[in-house]
Amino acid sequence: MKQCLLFVLVLAYSISISAQDDQTSKKVKAVSKEACVCIGEIDLDLNKKEKSEKIKSCITTANLMYQMNQMMTSGLEKVNDTLNKIEDISKIDSLTIAEGEQNIIVMDSDYDLIQEYLYENCPELKSTYFTDNEATENSYSDRKKAMKFYEKGQVAFANQEYPNAIVLFNKAVKKDKNFAFAWDNLGYSYRKLNNFDEAIKCYKKSLTIDPKGKMPLMNIAVAYSLKNDLANALKAYENYKSIYDDDPEGYYGMGRILYFQKNYEPALENMIKAYYFYLDMDSPYNIDAQKHIGFIYTEMKELGQLEAFNRIAKENKLQVNIED
């Protein structure tokens, strides 16, 4: 049985880096910069749990390297300070450097702050985490020309040349109509140009080829949401959750849509489940789930529904402390 988890609900919803002291702010930004580069190099074919582990490793490694560098810099400064106080160094046989305070490296020092900053400022985090390249029988094509157009389309997409990517992915699916990944990326390209109707058509085509394709299942829900077709977005997320009930994205997506529909109780239930899944994965997206739980709390409080909020939290073994 899941243990009761203490959840501190901060009504500001996020940690402001500007509220930290200058030294901490400098550290968080420097560590995040290095971690973001590392995150951008993560293999996109890994599953979400594996990606979350790699993301955590990137943050921890960057944090470790920063602290080690600061220790070395501090040591050099002490040496220079000692040397500057010596009038004639040629008369000195040995040198003792005052150690001062003991240097200790804390692997998870400021981890939450760094994770929050990355969530807000590292686009590679989102693109890495939400790209799902899990291949099935019809994901790729065995036709060379189709694959050639597909590979060129990927290059165009990476360069944000979305109209050109659409032309190339269209050529790929004409060479092989059962090329699922080409349909997926064609839909994604249309979505980047805010052509949600064409994107949805492409995702539907991909799902006729592979009804369990994670990318089209998720992206068709996103496309409906962006189109403000909340009813179909909710159905799409329900479908995703019915197939992948151990993936937080279905619960998170349903929680958001239900929140937009002002159906707060099931929204809260789904968002808490997403939050637990993200925590189990060590995913930085637990931050987003936390924020939405905060949004739901505010709405339910204004409507006089705190009793229902507390009941649902208790049923899901989430102990909530409120901090203004």
GUZA-84599 format. One line per 3 residues: number of its first residue (from 0); for each residue x, y, z of N, C-alpha, C. Coordinates in steps of 0.2 Angstrom, whole numbers, plus 5000, padded with zeros to 4 digits. Layout:
# residues N
NUM) X/Y/Z/X/Y/Z/X/Y/Z  ...
//
This chain:
# residues 324
0) 5004/4994/5000/5000/5000/5000/5004/5006/5000  5002/5011/4996/5006/5017/4996/5006/5021/5003  5012/5023/5005/5013/5027/5011/5010/5034/5010
3) 5008/5037/5016/5005/5044/5015/5011/5048/5014  5010/5052/5009/5015/5057/5006/5014/5064/5008  5018/5067/5012/5017/5074/5014/5018/5079/5008
6) 5013/5083/5006/5014/5087/5000/5013/5094/5003  5018/5098/5002/5018/5105/5004/5015/5109/4998  5009/5112/4999/5006/5116/4994/5008/5123/4995
9) 5012/5126/4990/5014/5133/4991/5010/5137/4986  5006/5142/4989/5001/5145/4985/5004/5149/4979  5011/5151/4980/5014/5154/4974/5015/5150/4968
12) 5015/5143/4970/5015/5138/4965/5022/5136/4962  5027/5141/4963/5033/5139/4960/5039/5143/4964  5045/5140/4964/5051/5143/4967/5054/5148/4963
15) 5054/5154/4965/5057/5159/4961/5064/5160/4962  5068/5159/4957/5075/5159/4958/5078/5166/4960  5074/5171/4958/5076/5178/4960/5076/5179/4968
18) 5072/5175/4971/5071/5175/4978/5077/5172/4982  5081/5169/4979/5087/5166/4982/5092/5171/4982  5097/5169/4987/5103/5174/4987/5107/5173/4981
21) 5111/5178/4979/5115/5179/4973/5119/5172/4972  5122/5170/4977/5127/5164/4976/5123/5158/4974  5117/5157/4977/5113/5151/4976/5110/5152/4969
24) 5108/5158/4967/5105/5159/4960/5111/5158/4955  5117/5160/4956/5122/5159/4951/5124/5152/4951  5124/5148/4956/5125/5141/4956/5119/5137/4952
27) 5113/5139/4953/5107/5135/4950/5108/5136/4943  5109/5143/4941/5109/5144/4933/5115/5140/4930  5121/5140/4933/5127/5137/4930/5126/5130/4930
30) 5124/5127/4935/5122/5119/4935/5117/5117/4930  5112/5121/4930/5106/5120/4925/5109/5120/4918  5113/5125/4916/5116/5126/4910/5119/5120/4907
33) 5124/5117/4912/5127/5111/4910/5123/5105/4910  5118/5104/4914/5113/5099/4915/5109/5099/4908  5107/5105/4906/5103/5105/4900/5106/5102/4894
36) 5113/5104/4893/5117/5101/4888/5117/5094/4888  5118/5091/4894/5118/5084/4895/5111/5081/4893  5106/5084/4895/5099/5081/4894/5098/5081/4886
39) 5100/5086/4883/5099/5086/4875/5103/5080/4872  5107/5077/4875/5111/5071/4872/5108/5064/4874  5103/5064/4878/5100/5058/4880/5096/5054/4874
42) 5097/5048/4874/5094/5044/4869/5087/5044/4869  5084/5046/4863/5077/5047/4863/5073/5041/4863  5076/5035/4861/5073/5029/4861/5072/5025/4868
45) 5074/5029/4873/5073/5026/4880/5066/5027/4882  5064/5023/4887/5057/5024/4889/5057/5030/4895  5051/5032/4897/5051/5038/4901/5055/5037/4908
48) 5054/5031/4911/5058/5030/4917/5065/5030/4916  5068/5027/4911/5075/5027/4909/5077/5035/4908  5073/5038/4904/5075/5045/4903/5075/5049/4909
51) 5070/5048/4914/5070/5051/4920/5076/5050/4924  5079/5044/4924/5085/5042/4927/5091/5046/4924  5091/5046/4918/5096/5050/4914/5096/5057/4916
54) 5090/5060/4916/5090/5067/4918/5092/5068/4925  5090/5064/4930/5093/5065/4936/5100/5064/4937  5103/5060/4933/5110/5059/4932/5114/5065/4930
57) 5111/5068/4925/5113/5074/4922/5114/5080/4927  5108/5080/4931/5108/5086/4936/5113/5084/4941  5113/5078/4944/5118/5076/4949/5125/5077/4947
60) 5127/5075/4941/5134/5076/4939/5136/5083/4938  5131/5087/4935/5133/5094/4934/5134/5098/4941  5129/5096/4946/5130/5098/4952/5136/5097/4956
63) 5138/5090/4955/5145/5088/4958/5151/5092/4955  5151/5092/4948/5156/5096/4945/5157/5103/4947  5151/5106/4948/5151/5113/4950/5154/5114/4957
66) 5152/5110/4961/5154/5110/4968/5162/5109/4969  5164/5104/4965/5171/5102/4964/5175/5108/4962  5173/5111/4956/5176/5117/4954/5176/5123/4959
69) 5171/5124/4962/5171/5129/4967/5176/5128/4973  5177/5122/4975/5182/5120/4980/5189/5121/4977  5190/5119/4971/5197/5120/4968/5198/5128/4968
72) 5193/5132/4965/5194/5139/4965/5195/5142/4972  5192/5140/4977/5193/5142/4983/5200/5141/4986  5202/5135/4984/5209/5133/4986/5214/5137/4983
75) 5213/5139/4977/5218/5143/4973/5218/5150/4976  5212/5152/4978/5212/5159/4981/5215/5159/4987  5215/5154/4991/5218/5154/4998/5226/5154/4997
78) 5228/5150/4992/5236/5150/4990/5238/5157/4988  5234/5160/4984/5236/5167/4981/5236/5172/4987  5231/5171/4991/5231/5176/4997/5237/5175/5002
81) 5239/5169/5003/5245/5167/5007/5251/5170/5004  5252/5169/4997/5258/5171/4994/5258/5178/4994  5253/5182/4993/5253/5189/4993/5255/5192/5000
84) 5254/5188/5005/5256/5191/5012/5264/5190/5013  5267/5186/5009/5274/5185/5010/5279/5190/5007  5283/5193/5010/5287/5199/5007/5293/5196/5003
87) 5296/5191/5005/5301/5188/5001/5301/5180/5001  5298/5178/4995/5296/5171/4995/5302/5166/4994  5308/5169/4992/5314/5166/4992/5317/5163/4999
90) 5315/5167/5004/5317/5165/5011/5313/5160/5014  5307/5157/5010/5303/5152/5013/5304/5145/5011  5305/5141/5016/5306/5134/5015/5300/5130/5014
93) 5295/5131/5017/5289/5128/5016/5283/5133/5017  5277/5130/5015/5271/5135/5015/5265/5131/5018  5262/5134/5023/5256/5131/5026/5249/5135/5024
96) 5245/5132/5021/5239/5135/5019/5233/5134/5024  5230/5139/5026/5225/5138/5031/5219/5134/5028  5216/5129/5031/5211/5125/5028/5204/5129/5028
99) 5203/5132/5034/5197/5135/5035/5191/5130/5036  5185/5131/5034/5180/5126/5035/5181/5120/5030  5179/5114/5033/5179/5108/5029/5175/5108/5023
102) 5177/5106/5017/5174/5106/5011/5170/5100/5011  5163/5100/5010/5159/5094/5009/5155/5095/5003  5155/5090/4999/5151/5090/4993/5144/5086/4994
105) 5138/5089/4993/5132/5087/4994/5129/5085/4987  5128/5079/4986/5126/5077/4979/5119/5080/4977  5115/5081/4982/5108/5083/4980/5107/5091/4982
108) 5113/5094/4983/5112/5101/4985/5108/5105/4980  5103/5109/4983/5099/5113/4979/5096/5110/4973  5095/5103/4974/5092/5099/4968/5085/5101/4966
111) 5081/5103/4970/5074/5105/4969/5074/5112/4965  5078/5116/4967/5079/5123/4964/5082/5122/4956  5086/5117/4956/5089/5116/4949/5084/5113/4945
114) 5080/5108/4947/5075/5105/4943/5070/5110/4941  5068/5114/4946/5063/5119/4944/5065/5124/4939  5072/5126/4939/5074/5131/4934/5075/5127/4927
117) 5077/5121/4927/5077/5117/4921/5070/5116/4918  5065/5115/4922/5058/5114/4920/5056/5121/4916  5058/5126/4919/5056/5133/4916/5060/5135/4910
120) 5067/5133/4910/5072/5136/4905/5075/5132/4901  5074/5125/4901/5078/5120/4897/5073/5117/4892  5072/5119/4885/5068/5116/4881/5070/5109/4879
123) 5076/5107/4880/5078/5101/4878/5075/5096/4883  5073/5098/4889/5070/5094/4894/5063/5091/4892  5059/5096/4889/5053/5094/4887/5053/5089/4880
126) 5058/5092/4876/5058/5088/4869/5061/5081/4870  5066/5080/4875/5068/5074/4877/5063/5069/4880  5060/5072/4885/5055/5068/4889/5049/5066/4885
129) 5047/5070/4881/5040/5068/4878/5041/5065/4871  5047/5065/4868/5048/5061/4862/5048/5054/4863  5043/5050/4860/5043/5043/4861/5044/5039/4854
132) 5050/5036/4854/5052/5033/4848/5051/5025/4848  5047/5023/4853/5046/5016/4854/5044/5013/4847  5048/5008/4844/5046/5006/4837/5042/4999/4838
135) 5037/4999/4833/5034/4992/4832/5035/4990/4825  5031/4985/4823/5032/4982/4816/5032/4987/4810  5027/4992/4811/5026/4996/4805/5028/5003/4806
138) 5032/5004/4812/5035/5011/4813/5039/5013/4808  5044/5009/4805/5048/5011/4799/5046/5008/4793  5049/5010/4788/5047/5007/4781/5053/5003/4779
141) 5052/4998/4775/5057/4994/4772/5058/4996/4765  5055/5002/4763/5057/5004/4756/5062/5010/4757  5067/5009/4753/5073/5014/4753/5071/5021/4752
144) 5067/5022/4747/5065/5029/4745/5060/5032/4750  5056/5028/4753/5052/5031/4759/5056/5033/4765  5061/5029/4766/5066/5030/4772/5070/5037/4770
147) 5072/5037/4764/5076/5043/4762/5072/5049/4763  5066/5050/4761/5062/5056/4762/5061/5057/4769  5060/5052/4773/5058/5052/4780/5065/5055/4784
150) 5070/5053/4782/5077/5055/4785/5078/5063/4783  5076/5065/4777/5077/5072/4775/5072/5076/4779  5066/5073/4780/5060/5076/4783/5062/5078/4791
153) 5066/5073/4794/5068/5074/4801/5073/5079/4801  5078/5080/4796/5082/5085/4796/5079/5092/4796  5074/5092/4791/5070/5099/4790/5067/5101/4797
156) 5064/5096/4800/5060/5097/4806/5065/5099/4811  5070/5096/4812/5075/5098/4817/5077/5105/4816  5078/5108/4810/5080/5114/4808/5074/5119/4808
159) 5068/5117/4810/5062/5121/4811/5059/5123/4804  5061/5119/4799/5058/5121/4792/5052/5116/4791  5047/5118/4795/5041/5114/4795/5037/5113/4788
162) 5036/5118/4784/5033/5117/4777/5037/5112/4773  5044/5113/4773/5048/5108/4770/5048/5101/4772  5047/5100/4779/5046/5094/4782/5040/5091/4780
165) 5034/5095/4780/5028/5092/4777/5028/5089/4770  5032/5093/4766/5033/5090/4759/5036/5083/4759  5042/5083/4763/5046/5077/4763/5042/5071/4767
168) 5039/5072/4772/5035/5067/4775/5029/5065/4771  5026/5069/4767/5021/5067/4763/5024/5063/4757  5030/5064/4755/5033/5060/4750/5034/5053/4753
171) 5036/5053/4759/5038/5046/4762/5031/5042/4763  5026/5045/4765/5020/5041/4766/5017/5039/4759  5018/5043/4754/5016/5041/4747/5020/5035/4744
174) 5026/5034/4746/5030/5028/4745/5028/5022/4749  5026/5024/4755/5024/5018/4759/5018/5021/4764  5012/5019/4762/5006/5022/4766/5006/5019/4773
177) 5009/5013/4774/5009/5010/4781/5015/5012/4785  5018/5018/4784/5024/5020/4787/5022/5025/4793  5021/5021/4799/5018/5025/4805/5022/5031/4807
180) 5029/5030/4808/5032/5036/4810/5032/5042/4806  5032/5040/4799/5031/5046/4794/5025/5050/4795  5019/5046/4796/5013/5049/4798/5013/5053/4804
183) 5016/5050/4809/5017/5054/4816/5020/5060/4815  5026/5060/4811/5030/5066/4811/5027/5071/4806  5023/5069/4801/5019/5073/4797/5014/5077/4801
186) 5010/5073/4805/5006/5076/4810/5009/5081/4815  5015/5080/4817/5018/5084/4822/5020/5091/4818  5022/5090/4812/5024/5096/4808/5018/5100/4806
189) 5012/5097/4805/5006/5101/4804/5005/5105/4811  5006/5101/4816/5004/5104/4823/5008/5110/4824  5015/5110/4822/5019/5116/4823/5017/5122/4819
192) 5013/5121/4814/5011/5126/4810/5003/5128/4812  5001/5125/4818/4994/5126/4820/4989/5124/4816  4991/5119/4811/4985/5116/4807/4983/5110/4811
195) 4979/5111/4816/4977/5105/4820/4973/5100/4816  4968/5102/4812/4964/5097/4808/4968/5092/4804  4973/5095/4801/4978/5090/4797/4982/5086/4801
198) 4984/5089/4807/4988/5085/4812/4984/5079/4814  4977/5080/4816/4973/5075/4818/4972/5070/4813  4971/5072/4807/4970/5067/4801/4976/5062/4801
201) 4982/5065/4802/4988/5061/4801/4989/5056/4807  4987/5058/4813/4988/5054/4819/4982/5048/4818  4977/5050/4816/4971/5045/4815/4974/5039/4810
204) 4977/5042/4805/4980/5037/4800/4985/5033/4803  4990/5036/4807/4995/5032/4810/4992/5026/4815  4986/5028/4818/4983/5024/4823/4979/5018/4820
207) 4977/5019/4813/4974/5013/4810/4980/5008/4808  4986/5011/4808/4992/5006/4806/4994/5003/4813  4994/5007/4818/4996/5004/4825/4992/5007/4830
210) 4987/5004/4832/4982/5007/4837/4985/5008/4844  4991/5006/4845/4994/5007/4852/5000/5011/4851  5001/5015/4846/5007/5019/4845/5006/5025/4850
213) 5011/5025/4854/5011/5030/4860/5011/5037/4857  5015/5039/4852/5016/5046/4849/5009/5048/4847  5006/5045/4842/5000/5047/4840/4994/5047/4845
216) 4994/5042/4849/4989/5042/4855/4990/5049/4859  4996/5050/4861/4997/5056/4865/4996/5063/4861  4998/5063/4855/4998/5069/4851/4991/5071/4848
219) 4987/5066/4847/4980/5067/4845/4977/5071/4851  4978/5069/4857/4975/5072/4862/4977/5079/4863  4984/5080/4862/4986/5087/4863/4984/5091/4857
222) 4983/5089/4851/4980/5092/4845/4973/5095/4847  4969/5090/4849/4962/5092/4851/4962/5097/4856  4966/5097/4861/4967/5101/4867/4969/5108/4864
225) 4974/5109/4860/4976/5115/4857/4970/5118/4852  4966/5114/4849/4961/5116/4845/4955/5118/4850  4955/5117/4856/4950/5119/4861/4944/5114/4860
228) 4945/5108/4858/4940/5103/4857/4941/5098/4863  4939/5101/4869/4940/5098/4875/4937/5091/4876  4931/5090/4873/4927/5084/4874/4931/5078/4870
231) 4934/5079/4864/4938/5074/4861/4945/5074/4864  4947/5079/4866/4954/5078/4870/4953/5074/4876  4948/5074/4880/4947/5070/4885/4946/5063/4883
234) 4942/5061/4878/4941/5055/4875/4948/5052/4873  4952/5056/4870/4959/5054/4868/4963/5052/4874  4963/5056/4879/4967/5055/4885/4965/5048/4888
237) 4958/5047/4889/4955/5041/4892/4957/5035/4888  4958/5036/4881/4960/5030/4877/4967/5029/4879  4971/5034/4879/4978/5033/4881/4979/5029/4887
240) 4975/5032/4892/4976/5029/4899/4974/5022/4899  4969/5020/4895/4966/5013/4895/4971/5008/4892  4976/5011/4888/4981/5007/4885/4987/5007/4889
243) 4989/5013/4892/4995/5013/4896/4993/5016/4903  4991/5012/4907/4988/5014/4913/4994/5015/4918  5000/5013/4916/5006/5015/4921/5010/5021/4919
246) 5007/5025/4914/5010/5030/4911/5007/5037/4914  5011/5041/4917/5007/5047/4920/5004/5052/4915  5006/5052/4909/5003/5057/4904/4996/5056/4903
249) 4993/5050/4903/4986/5050/4902/4982/5053/4908  4985/5052/4914/4982/5055/4920/4983/5062/4921  4989/5064/4919/4990/5072/4919/4986/5075/4914
252) 4985/5072/4908/4981/5075/4902/4974/5076/4904  4971/5070/4907/4964/5070/4909/4963/5075/4915  4968/5076/4919/4967/5081/4925/4967/5088/4922
255) 4971/5089/4917/4971/5096/4915/4964/5098/4911  4962/5093/4907/4956/5094/4903/4950/5095/4908  4950/5090/4913/4944/5091/4918/4945/5097/4922
258) 4951/5100/4923/4951/5106/4926/4949/5112/4922  4950/5112/4916/4948/5117/4911/4940/5116/4911  4937/5110/4911/4930/5110/4911/4927/5111/4918
261) 4931/5113/4923/4929/5115/4930/4926/5109/4933  4928/5103/4931/4926/5097/4934/4931/5095/4939  4931/5098/4945/4937/5098/4949/4939/5092/4953
264) 4934/5088/4955/4935/5082/4959/4939/5077/4955  4936/5075/4949/4940/5070/4945/4947/5073/4943  4947/5079/4942/4953/5083/4939/4958/5082/4945
267) 4957/5083/4951/4961/5082/4957/4963/5074/4957  4959/5070/4957/4960/5063/4957/4966/5061/4952  4965/5063/4946/4969/5061/4940/4976/5065/4941
270) 4976/5071/4944/4982/5075/4944/4986/5072/4950  4983/5069/4955/4987/5066/4961/4990/5060/4959  4986/5056/4955/4989/5050/4952/4995/5051/4947
273) 4995/5056/4943/5000/5058/4939/5006/5060/4943  5005/5064/4949/5010/5066/4953/5014/5060/4956  5010/5055/4958/5013/5049/4961/5018/5046/4956
276) 5015/5045/4950/5019/5042/4945/5025/5046/4943  5025/5052/4943/5031/5056/4941/5036/5055/4947  5034/5055/4953/5038/5054/4959/5042/5048/4958
279) 5038/5042/4957/5041/5036/4956/5046/5035/4951  5045/5039/4946/5050/5039/4940/5056/5044/4941  5055/5048/4947/5060/5054/4948/5060/5059/4942
282) 5054/5060/4939/5053/5064/4934/5052/5071/4936  5056/5076/4933/5055/5083/4934/5048/5086/4933  5044/5082/4930/5037/5084/4928/5032/5083/4934
285) 5035/5081/4940/5031/5081/4946/5029/5088/4948  5034/5093/4946/5033/5100/4947/5027/5103/4944  5025/5101/4938/5019/5103/4934/5013/5100/4937
288) 5013/5094/4939/5008/5091/4943/5006/5095/4949  5012/5096/4953/5011/5100/4959/5007/5107/4958  5009/5110/4953/5006/5117/4951/4999/5116/4950
291) 4997/5111/4946/4990/5110/4944/4986/5108/4950  4989/5104/4955/4985/5103/4961/4984/5109/4965  4989/5114/4965/4988/5120/4968/4983/5124/4964
294) 4982/5124/4958/4977/5128/4954/4970/5125/4956  4970/5118/4957/4963/5115/4958/4961/5117/4966  4966/5117/4970/4965/5119/4977/4962/5126/4977
297) 4965/5131/4974/4962/5138/4974/4955/5138/4971  4954/5135/4966/4947/5135/4963/4942/5132/4968  4944/5126/4971/4939/5122/4975/4938/5127/4982
300) 4944/5130/4984/4943/5134/4990/4938/5140/4989  4939/5143/4983/4934/5149/4981/4927/5146/4981  4926/5140/4979/4919/5137/4978/4917/5134/4985
303) 4921/5135/4990/4919/5132/4996/4919/5124/4996  4923/5121/4992/4924/5114/4991/4930/5111/4995  4933/5114/5000/4939/5112/5003/4938/5105/5006
306) 4932/5104/5009/4930/5097/5012/4931/5092/5007  4929/5093/5000/4930/5088/4995/4937/5087/4993  4941/5093/4993/4948/5093/4991/4952/5088/4996
309) 4950/5090/5003/4954/5086/5008/4952/5079/5008  4946/5077/5007/4943/5070/5006/4947/5066/5001  4948/5069/4995/4951/5066/4989/4958/5065/4991
312) 4961/5070/4994/4968/5070/4995/4970/5064/5000  4965/5064/5005/4966/5058/5010/4965/5052/5007  4960/5051/5003/4959/5044/5000/4965/5042/4996
315) 4968/5047/4993/4974/5046/4989/4981/5046/4993  4980/5046/5000/4985/5046/5004/4990/5052/5003  4988/5057/5002/4992/5063/5001/4990/5068/5006
318) 4995/5069/5011/4994/5074/5016/4996/5081/5014  4992/5086/5014/4993/5092/5011/4994/5097/5016  5000/5101/5016/5001/5106/5021/5001/5113/5017
321) 4997/5118/5019/4997/5124/5015/5002/5129/5018  5006/5132/5013/5010/5137/5015/5009/5143/5010  5007/5149/5013/5005/5155/5010/5012/5158/5007
//
